[in-house]
Amino acid sequence: MDAPAILLMFPGQGSQHARMAAGLYGPDPAFTAAVDEVFDAYDAAGRSEGGRLRADWLSDHPAVPLDHVTRSQPLLFAVDYALGRMVTAATGRPWALLGHSVGEMAAAALAGVFTLRDAAGLLLDRVRRLAQAPPGAMLAVAAGEDTLGPYLGGGDGKVVVAAVNSPRQTILAGHVAPLAGVARALREAGLTCREVPSLTAFHSPMLAPYAAGAAERFAATPVAAPSIPLHSGYRPGPVTGQLAADPSYWAGHPVETVRFWPALDAVLSSRTGVICLETGPGQGLSTIARRHPTVRSGQNSVLPLLPPRAGTAEADRTSVAAALAAVRERGTVLSGRPGR
C-alpha cells in the first residue's frame, strides 16, 4: 500500500448546526486565528457583517436561523476554511482537496485560488442574491439517481436532483409544496427520505434568476491555479488553472448538480493509502466515503474530524485531538467517531 496521503473533504449545506466547532474557538490557536481572519474578511466586505455572523455562530439561539442562506453558507465556509488551516498547520500540506457545495469555495480559498478576502466578498455577494429567492427545500433519499426519475414531475424543473452523494444517496431540491409531494410518494414506495436542513433549494434551476450577475463579480476577481490539487464536485477531474479562471464555473455552483460521488470515486480509485479526513461539522461525508469499495477493502480509510452531531465544547476538542493524533501516526485510522 502507498504511504498515507491526506484528502481533506469539506462538507456543505445541511451539515450546519448551532455552535459548530465552537469548542475549538479560543483553545486552539490555529483554528481561532483562521476563523477570526474569515470574520474580519466578512467585516471588510460588508459593514459589521462579520460581527453579526460571529454572534450567531457562537449563540445557542442565533438571531437569524442557521439554516437560512445568509447564515448557513458563510458560517460553513468559515468553519470549513478554519479547520482546513488548523489541520494543515498540524499535519502539513494535504495531498488533495474535495469540497461539497459551499465546501468547494472553502477548499478553493485554502488552495489559493482566491485570497481569503476575495472569497469572503464573493460568498457574501452570492448569499445576498440567493436570499431573494422564494422558499425552497432539500431532501435526502436513500436511492440512486436513476430510480428517482419517475417521481420528479416529468422534468418540469420544480423538483430536481441537487446532488449525487453515492450510488444510493441522492439529494433532491425544489419548491416546498412539490418537493413535499415527491417525499410522500417516495415514502409510500418504501424509500427512506430525510429533510436536509435548508430553507433554500440549492443546486436547482429555481435559483438561476437570483444567481445571475454573480459571474461579473467573479470575472472582476483575481484568481490563481490551485497550489494544492483541488478536485471539482461539478466537473470530471481536477480544477485546473483554466477552470479556476472561468467565472461561469464558480457562479454556477448554486444552480448546478453536485456530483460528489463521481469526484470521490475518481480520487480514491487513483491510489491507495488515502486518509479521507472530513474537515467540517458532522460526519456526513465520512459516512459516504466509507461506502467506497477501496475503503471497504481497507486500501483507503476515513477519519472524521468532529463529532457526528452537535455536542459539548469538550466533545469538539476531544474529537479533534484524537483525529489529529491518528493522522500523525501515518496510517492509524479510527473506524468510528474520534475518541470512541
C-alpha distance (Angstrom), angle and dihedral (degrees) to the residues before:
residue distance angle dihedral
M1 . . .
D2 3.78 . .
A3 3.79 120.2 .
P4 3.82 110.2 -86.5
A5 3.80 117.0 -81.5
I6 3.79 121.1 -167.1
L7 3.79 118.8 -129.2
L8 3.80 111.1 -170.3
M9 3.82 111.7 -148.5
F10 3.82 115.7 -162.1
P11 3.83 116.3 -159.0
G12 3.78 124.9 -142.9
Q13 3.81 142.1 -166.5
G14 3.79 114.0 -1.4
S15 3.80 96.5 32.7
Q16 3.81 94.3 82.4
H17 3.80 121.8 110.4
A18 3.79 138.1 160.9
R19 3.81 114.0 -66.2
M20 3.81 92.7 -1.5
A21 3.82 108.1 -170.4
A22 3.83 89.4 -10.1
G23 3.80 89.8 131.3
L24 3.81 87.0 73.8
Y25 3.80 93.8 53.5
G26 3.79 105.8 106.4
P27 3.82 100.4 1.8
D28 3.82 94.8 62.8
P29 3.82 109.9 57.2
A30 3.82 96.9 -165.0
F31 3.80 94.0 49.4
T32 3.80 92.2 43.5
A33 3.80 94.0 50.5
A34 3.80 92.7 46.9
V35 3.80 96.4 47.4
D36 3.81 90.3 46.7
E37 3.81 88.2 53.8
V38 3.80 89.5 54.0
F39 3.81 93.4 50.3
D40 3.81 90.1 46.4
A41 3.81 88.2 52.0
Y42 3.81 89.5 51.2
D43 3.80 89.1 51.2
A44 3.80 89.7 52.0
A45 3.81 90.5 51.1
G46 3.80 96.8 45.8
R47 3.80 133.6 15.2
S48 3.82 108.0 -89.6
E49 3.80 90.6 -25.2
G50 3.79 91.3 131.7
G51 3.78 91.8 52.8
R52 3.80 92.7 51.7
L53 3.79 92.0 46.9
R54 3.80 92.4 48.5
A55 3.82 91.3 50.2
D56 3.80 92.8 51.5
W57 3.80 91.8 44.7
L58 3.81 92.7 54.4
S59 3.82 95.5 41.4
D60 3.78 127.3 94.5
H61 3.80 86.1 -150.4
P62 3.82 108.2 35.4
A63 3.79 119.0 -160.5
V64 3.83 89.4 -128.6
P65 3.82 116.7 39.5
L66 3.79 111.7 -105.8
D67 3.81 90.6 -129.9
H68 3.82 90.0 63.7
V69 3.80 113.6 103.1
T70 3.82 91.9 -120.5
R71 3.80 89.7 60.4
S72 3.80 109.0 26.9
Q73 3.79 96.5 52.8
P74 3.83 102.0 44.7
L75 3.81 92.9 39.3
L76 3.80 93.5 49.0
F77 3.79 88.5 49.4
A78 3.81 90.6 50.3
V79 3.80 95.3 48.3
D80 3.82 95.6 41.6
Y81 3.81 92.7 48.0
A82 3.81 94.2 45.6
L83 3.80 92.0 48.1
G84 3.79 88.9 49.6
R85 3.80 90.5 53.1
M86 3.81 90.3 46.9
V87 3.80 93.6 51.0
T88 3.79 92.3 45.5
A89 3.81 90.7 51.7
A90 3.80 90.5 50.2
T91 3.80 102.2 40.9
G92 3.79 107.5 18.1
R93 3.79 132.6 -116.6
P94 3.81 112.1 -14.1
W95 3.79 121.3 -126.1
A96 3.81 93.9 -126.2
L97 3.82 144.9 -15.0
L98 3.81 131.1 -133.3
G99 3.80 124.5 177.6
H100 3.79 132.5 -168.9
S101 3.82 113.7 -139.3
V102 3.82 108.5 -48.8
G103 3.81 86.4 8.5
E104 3.80 87.5 75.5
M105 3.81 89.8 61.1
A106 3.81 89.5 53.5
A107 3.80 89.8 48.4
A108 3.80 90.8 48.6
A109 3.80 91.4 52.9
L110 3.81 90.9 48.2
A111 3.80 89.4 50.0
G112 3.81 91.5 51.1
V113 3.81 97.3 -113.7
F114 3.81 86.5 129.2
T115 3.77 129.5 16.4
L116 3.77 111.6 -111.6
R117 3.80 91.7 -111.6
D118 3.80 91.9 51.3
A119 3.80 93.0 45.6
A120 3.81 90.2 51.3
G121 3.79 91.8 50.6
L122 3.80 92.3 47.3
L123 3.79 91.5 49.9
L124 3.80 94.1 49.4
D125 3.79 89.5 48.3
R126 3.81 88.9 52.1
V127 3.78 96.2 50.1
R128 3.81 93.0 46.2
R129 3.79 88.6 56.4
L130 3.80 94.7 44.4
A131 3.81 93.0 46.8
Q132 3.81 87.1 71.3
A133 3.82 92.2 61.6
P134 3.81 119.4 104.4
P135 3.83 117.0 -99.7
G136 3.77 114.4 -74.3
A137 3.77 139.1 171.9
M138 3.80 142.3 -147.5
L139 3.79 131.7 -142.8
A140 3.81 131.7 -163.6
V141 3.80 113.2 -145.4
A142 3.80 126.8 -168.6
A143 3.80 93.7 -133.2
G144 3.78 140.3 85.7
E145 3.77 123.3 -94.1
D146 3.81 93.3 -109.3
T147 3.80 92.3 54.8
L148 3.79 92.8 57.5
G149 3.80 99.7 54.1
P150 3.83 96.0 93.3
Y151 3.82 91.0 54.3
L152 3.80 97.4 53.5
G153 3.79 100.5 86.1
G154 3.77 100.3 -100.9
G155 3.79 94.2 -64.7
D156 3.82 96.5 -61.5
G157 3.81 89.5 144.2
K158 3.80 96.1 -121.9
V159 3.82 90.8 110.5
V160 3.81 120.5 23.4
V161 3.79 141.7 164.5
A162 3.80 104.8 -87.8
A163 3.80 100.0 177.2
V164 3.78 139.5 7.4
N165 3.79 102.7 -149.5
S166 3.81 99.8 165.8
P167 3.79 139.0 -19.2
R168 3.80 87.7 -84.1
Q169 3.79 103.8 30.6
T170 3.78 121.1 71.9
I171 3.79 129.0 168.9
L172 3.80 119.3 -142.6
A173 3.81 126.0 -162.9
G174 3.75 136.7 -175.4
H175 3.77 148.8 102.9
V176 3.81 112.7 -18.2
A177 3.82 100.5 -116.4
P178 3.83 98.0 42.9
L179 3.82 91.1 46.1
A180 3.80 90.6 50.6
G181 3.79 88.4 53.2
V182 3.80 91.3 50.5
A183 3.80 90.1 49.2
R184 3.82 91.0 53.7
A185 3.80 91.6 49.7
L186 3.79 92.3 48.2
R187 3.80 93.0 49.9
E188 3.79 90.9 47.8
A189 3.81 86.9 54.3
G190 3.80 89.3 54.8
L191 3.80 98.2 -104.7
T192 3.80 120.7 140.1
C193 3.82 114.3 -121.3
R194 3.79 132.9 -179.1
E195 3.79 128.7 -172.8
V196 3.81 113.1 -118.3
P197 3.82 112.7 -136.1
S198 3.80 100.7 -107.1
L199 3.79 137.2 115.6
T200 3.82 90.6 -161.8
A201 3.82 129.9 66.5
F202 3.80 96.2 -125.1
H203 3.79 118.5 -167.0
S204 3.78 94.5 22.5
P205 3.83 134.0 113.3
M206 3.81 91.3 -113.3
L207 3.82 87.6 77.5
A208 3.80 94.7 53.2
P209 3.84 96.3 92.4
Y210 3.80 90.5 50.1
A211 3.81 96.1 45.2
A212 3.80 89.6 52.5
G213 3.79 111.5 113.9
A214 3.80 95.1 30.7
A215 3.81 91.1 100.8
E216 3.79 90.3 66.0
R217 3.79 89.9 55.2
F218 3.79 91.2 49.9
A219 3.81 91.1 46.2
A220 3.79 89.9 57.1
T221 3.82 92.6 51.1
P222 3.83 121.8 90.1
V223 3.82 113.7 -120.3
A224 3.79 136.0 -172.8
A225 3.77 134.0 -160.8
P226 3.82 111.0 -92.5
S227 3.80 112.9 -86.8
I228 3.82 88.6 -155.7
P229 3.83 119.8 44.5
L230 3.81 105.3 -92.0
H231 3.80 119.6 -166.3
S232 3.79 119.6 -150.1
G233 3.78 120.9 -123.1
Y234 3.81 90.2 -161.1
R235 3.82 106.5 41.2
P236 3.81 131.6 39.5
G237 3.80 112.3 -94.4
P238 3.80 134.3 5.9
V239 3.78 129.3 -31.2
T240 3.79 100.9 -98.6
G241 3.76 124.7 -163.2
Q242 3.79 88.5 -100.7
L243 3.81 93.4 52.4
A244 3.81 91.7 44.4
A245 3.81 88.6 56.1
D246 3.83 92.6 53.0
P247 3.84 107.9 100.5
S248 3.81 92.1 -164.3
Y249 3.80 90.5 59.9
W250 3.80 94.6 60.9
A251 3.80 95.5 34.4
G252 3.80 90.7 54.0
H253 3.80 96.6 55.7
P254 3.83 96.5 96.2
V255 3.82 90.7 53.2
E256 3.81 103.5 37.8
T257 3.80 127.9 82.9
V258 3.80 115.1 -100.4
R259 3.80 109.8 -129.1
F260 3.76 99.2 -167.3
W261 3.80 98.0 154.0
P262 3.82 96.5 54.7
A263 3.80 89.1 49.1
L264 3.81 93.2 47.5
D265 3.81 91.1 45.3
A266 3.81 91.5 53.2
V267 3.80 91.5 49.9
L268 3.81 97.1 46.0
S269 3.81 93.5 42.6
S270 3.80 90.9 55.6
R271 3.81 97.4 69.1
T272 3.79 146.0 -12.9
G273 3.79 130.3 -115.3
V274 3.81 94.3 55.0
I275 3.80 118.6 151.7
C276 3.81 108.0 -155.5
L277 3.80 102.2 -151.0
E278 3.81 113.1 -169.1
T279 3.78 104.0 -141.1
G280 3.79 103.6 -166.7
P281 3.79 143.9 47.8
G282 3.79 120.3 -42.9
Q283 3.78 129.2 1.6
G284 3.79 102.6 -94.6
L285 3.80 95.9 121.5
S286 3.81 90.9 44.0
T287 3.80 90.0 55.8
I288 3.81 89.3 51.8
A289 3.82 94.6 45.7
R290 3.81 92.1 51.2
R291 3.81 87.9 65.0
H292 3.80 92.8 62.4
P293 3.82 113.8 109.7
T294 3.81 93.3 -126.8
V295 3.80 90.2 54.6
R296 3.80 93.8 45.8
S297 3.80 89.1 51.0
G298 3.81 92.6 49.4
Q299 3.81 96.0 -115.3
N300 3.81 90.6 115.8
S301 3.79 131.5 18.6
V302 3.79 143.3 -150.6
L303 3.78 130.4 -134.0
P304 3.82 124.3 178.6
L305 3.79 115.8 -151.0
L306 3.81 99.5 -154.3
P307 3.82 134.8 36.3
P308 3.82 118.4 -82.2
R309 3.79 93.9 -108.3
A310 3.78 143.0 9.9
G311 3.78 113.5 -59.3
T312 3.76 142.8 137.0
A313 3.77 127.9 -34.3
E314 3.79 88.3 -115.2
A315 3.81 90.2 55.6
D316 3.82 89.9 55.7
R317 3.78 92.0 51.7
T318 3.80 95.3 44.0
S319 3.78 92.3 48.4
V320 3.80 94.4 49.2
A321 3.80 93.4 45.2
A322 3.80 91.3 52.4
A323 3.81 92.9 46.0
L324 3.81 94.2 49.5
A325 3.78 91.2 46.3
A326 3.80 89.1 53.7
V327 3.80 91.7 49.3
R328 3.80 91.4 50.5
E329 3.77 89.9 54.1
R330 3.81 86.6 64.7
G331 3.75 102.7 -130.6
T332 3.80 104.7 12.9
V333 3.79 101.2 122.6
L334 3.77 124.6 178.9
S335 3.80 112.9 -132.4
G336 3.79 94.2 -149.3
R337 3.78 138.0 22.4
P338 3.84 112.8 -28.8
G339 3.76 110.5 -98.5
R340 3.84 94.0 25.5
